[in-house]
Amino acid sequence: FAMGSSTEHSAFAKTKNPWDLERVPGGSSGGSAAAVGARLAPLALGSDTGGSIRQPAALCGITGMKPTYGFVSRYGLIAFASSLDQIGPFATDVEDASLLLSVISGYDPKDSTSLESSFQAPNLNKKSLKGKKIGLIKELLSTEGGLSKEVASKVQQAISILKEQGAEVKEVSMPLISQHSLDVYYIIAPAEASSNLARYDGVRYGFRSTEAKNLLSMYRNTRANGFGAEVKRRIMIGTYALSAGYYDAYYKKAQQVRKLIKDEFEKVFKEVDILLSPTSPVTAFKFGEKTDDPLAMYLCDIATIPANLAGLPAISVNCGFDSNNLPIGIQFMAGLKKDAELLEFSLGFEMALNEKTQDNLKLPELVN
């Protein structure tokens, strides 16, 4: 089950970052990101509940996008948190990601949240950034919040390129997303995971325990052996949050704050076209570095979770490398159903960046 920000507990084998085999590829769709990052495949799909496409894309030096909620059918995806989950593309660049999205998006009657969509890949000739209004999320660009200095530096270089291309850049304050997004997410997502995975019984799909003596022991053994530590942790947190006497205090309150976060986005998007932040506050960390501290692991998603809470399209694009030659991702977000505009802007940025620097043309040693 895809949960967590490191993909170091896969049931099959440890997934490694192609840029440094001693480091994680990010998560939870780290296998897809690592495969594209290592050029084992030109394209891949991921599922993004709180950043599980964008964060590993950033750590593996590729492009990863979470479309607008409902833009891509989730039919066939095992549900984690139904109000947050969205499938999206991984690719080595923005153009390929947009082409893949044009194939997988569209209405599907088998998904009740599916939206009517006539999305087409952006016109490559419409790449001008001049006049685009960019909002820099002040709270996510501060090194006081755990953002590494090297990530901050590369993001600032990217901002300079946007200014050179004629974009209008302004700082915006979004205190709700910085102060409450993690709290809200880690109540809503585990609660919905607890509800969804209550259906996992070893009968209809997936792993089934072979040690069972009767039906009840099959249920118990399947869930005990089939769920990893992080999945069990989230199920227990979610079950607690939904239990009698706590529902109003936790889940209901989290949904109310989620509405306030959505309102904050709507207000800001009346002033700007695109919001900008780092994708991940740090580059790829070493295996085992954060496993003993779940909270430190959860903080890796501080910039990506808000888009899921609001259902917005968001993309991570490589914007350079740190002193250890590890990739750094920059995140762009747009308003609801503005997926084409987001990709068009991201393509323009990527082309401007590639004209300015050769960083994006680097390949991991694994590929070389």
N, C-alpha and C positions, 0 to 999 in steps of 0.2 A: 504494500500500500504506500502510495506516494505522500509522505508527510515529513516535514523537517527541511532544514536549509542546507544540508550537506551531502545527502545521498551516500553516507558511509555505512548504512545499515541495510543495504539491499539484501534481499533473500537469496540472490544468486551469486554475487561477488561484489567486492568493494569497487565503486566507480571512481576513477582517477581523473584528475584535471590534466588535459593534454599539454598544458604549458609547464606543469611541474607535477610529476607523478607522486610526489609526497603530499600533495594538497588536494582538497576537495573540489569538485566541479560546481558546487552550489546545489540547490535543491528547491523543490523536490523532483523536478523533471531533469535531474542532473545527467541521466543516461542519454537522453536526447541531445542535450547541450554538448556533452562531451563528444558524442558521435559526430556532430556537425563541426565542432571545434577542431577535432582531429582529422577532419575531411574524410571520415569513413562513410559519410552520406552528405549529399548536398542540402537536404531538407529533412525536417523532422517535426513531429507534433508534440506539444506538451499540454499539461492541464495546470491552470493558474488559479489558485484559490486565495493566495495572499502574496504572490510574487514568484510562484514556482516556475514561471517561464522566464521572467525578466531577470531575476537574481542569478540563476545559473548561466543565462546568456551573458551577463556582465562578467562573471567570473571565468567564462570560457572564451571571451573575446569575440562573440558573434552577436547577431541581431535576434531578439525575441520579443514577441508582441502578445499582449492580452487585449483582444478586441472588446468592444462594447458588450455588456452582458446580454446574452440572447442572440448575438450576431452569428455564432456558430453553434450548430446543434450538439447537444451533449448526449444524444442517444448512443448507447454503447459504452459510455464512461461510467465506471463505478462511482457513485456519488460520495463526496466527502462532506462538503457544506453546500447545500443546494442553492442557496441564495448568493453564493460567491463564486462557485466554480465556473470556469470558462476555458475552452480549448483554443489554442492559438499556435502560430507558426514559429519555428526556428529556421534560420538561414544564415549564410555567411554575410549577406548584405541586405539592405532595405528593399531593393528591387525584387529579389527572390522571395522575401517574406511577403511582399504585397501580392506577388503572383500566386503564391500558395494560398493566401487568404481569399483571393478571388475564386479559388476552386472550392474551398471548404465552407465558405459562408453561404447564408441563404436560409429561407424558411423550411422547417421540417415539422410536419404534423405530429411526429413521434416525440417531440420535445415541446411541452406546454409553454416554455418560456421563449421559444424561438421567435425571432422578429422577421418581418418582411424586409428583405434587403435586395438591392440591385447593385451591390458593390462591384466596382471594377478597379483594376490596378491603376494607380495614378499615372497621369500623362508625364512622361519623362522630360518633355519640353517645358513643363510648368514647374521649374525648380527654383524660382526666385524667392529669396527670403526677405527682400526689401519690403518694408512696411509691416511685416509680421510683428504682432505684439506678444512679447515673451514675458511671462511672470516668473521671477526667481523666488522660489519658496524659501524665505529667510530662515525659518526654523530648521530646515533640512540641509542648509548650506553652512551651518555653524559647526566648527570643530569642537565646540563645547559639548555637543550632543553625541560624541563618539565617532564623528567623521574623521578619517585619517587625513593628515596634511597632504599626502601625495594624491589622494583622490580629490580633495578640495582643489589642489593646484591644477590638475588636469581639467576639472570641470570649469574652472575660471578661464583656462586657455580656450575651451570650447565656447564660452560666453563671449570672449573677445572676437572669435571668428564670426559669431552671429552678428555682433555689432559691425564688424567690417563689411558684412554682406548687406547691411542696411536694415537689419531687424531693430525694432524698438524694444529695448530691454528695461524692465523696471522691477524693483523688489516688491514682493507682496508678503503680507503676514497671514499665516493660517495656523493660529495657535491650537485650534481644536484637533487638527490632524496630527500635530506633533505631540500633543499632550495626551490624547485619548484613543487614537487609532489602534495602538497595540492592545490596550485594555479591552476595547470593544471587540476587536477581532478574536482575542483569545478567550472570549466568552461565547460569542456567536458561533464561531467555527467548531469548537469542540462540542457545543450543544447539538449542532446539526449533525456532526459526525457521530455522536452517540446515538441519535435517533436513526440515522441512515444505516449505520453498521449493526444496529440491533437485528437487522434482517439477515446478517451474515451467519449462516448456520451450517455450512459444509454440505448442503444438499443441492442447492440450485446452481451454484457456480463456485469456481475457485477451489482452494485447498480444502481437503477433507482428512481428518485424522483417521489413521488406520488402526489405532490402538483402542478404539471404542468398543465397549461391551454391550451398550444399549443406546437408545436414541439420546437420552439426556447426557450420557458421558460423551457421545459424539459431538453434541453441541459444545460442551465444556472444553473438551480437548482441542476441537477445531479452533475455537476462539483463543484458547491459551497458547496454542502452538502457531496459529496462523497470523496473529497480530504481533508486531514488533513492540519494543519498549515505548517508542514515541507514540505509536497508535494507541496503545493501552493507556498511556498518560492522558491523551486528549479525550478518549472515551470516558475515563473516570472524572476528569474535570467537567466535561459536558453533562454527564449524568448527575453530578452534584448540582450544577447550575440549574438544571431542569427539575430538581427534586422538590417535593412539597415544602412550602415555606421559604424557598429560595428563588423560585421562578421570577417573581416580581422584583426582587432585590437585584438579580443578576441579568437574566436573559431579557426581560422586559425593559429594564433600565438601559441595557446595552443597545437595544433596538431604538430607543428614544434618542440616545446620543448619536447613533448612526444617522438618524434623520438630520440632526444638527450638522453633522459632517457633510452630508449631501448638500445642505443649504449653504454651507460655507463655500463649497466648490461652485455652486450656481452663482453665488455673488461675485466670486473672483472671475469667473468666465464671462461676466458682463464687461470686464475691463481688459482682458487679455485673450489671445487666441490659443496659446500654448503655455503650459506650466512646465518648468524645468527643475530637476533635482538630480543628485547622484542616484544611481540605481541601488547600489549597495554602499554602506558607509566604509567598508573595507574591501581589499582584494582577497583572493582565495587564501583561506587559512589552512594550516596543516591538520592532518587527520588526528582526531582525539583532542584537539586544542579547546573545543567548546562543549564536548559531550558531557562533561561533569557539571556544566552550568547551563541548564535549559534556557534561562532568562537571557544569557549572553547570546545564545543561538537565536532566540526569538528577535532580538534587537537588530539582527541582520536584515529583517524585513520591514524596518520602520518606514522606509520611503516607498515601498511597493504596496503595502496593505491598503492605504487610503483609496486607491483606484478601484480595488475590489469592493470595498464598502459602498462606494458610490456608483459602481457599475460602469465606470468610465474606461475608454480605450487608453492604453499606455504602452510604451515601447522602450526597450533598452537598446542603445547603439554603442558600439565600442568607440571610445574617444581617446585612447592612448594606453600607455603602460607605465607601471611604477618602476622603481629602481631595481626590482627583482625580475623585471620583464614579465610581470603579471598584468593581465588586461584590466582595464577600468571602464565601466559602463556609465553612460549618461542616460537619464530617463526623461522622456517627454510625455505629457498627458494632454488630452483634448477633451472637449465636451461630449456629451452623449451623442452617439451615432456620427461622430466626426472622424471616423476611422480613416476615410480617404484623405481628408485634410491633414491628419496626423502623419500618415505615411508620406504624403507629398512633402510636408515640411521636413520630415526625418531624412528623406532622400536628398533634399537640397542641402541639409546640414552635412550629410555624409560626403557628398560630392565636394563641398567647400573644404571639408576637413582633409580629404584625400589630396586636394590641390595644394593644401598648405603644408602637409606633413606626410611622410611615408609610414607613419606608425601603423595605420590601419592595414597596410600591406604586409605586415609581419606574419609569419607562420610559426606555430610552435615547433620546438625541436623534434617532437614526435613525428611531425609531418615532413620536416626538412630531411 
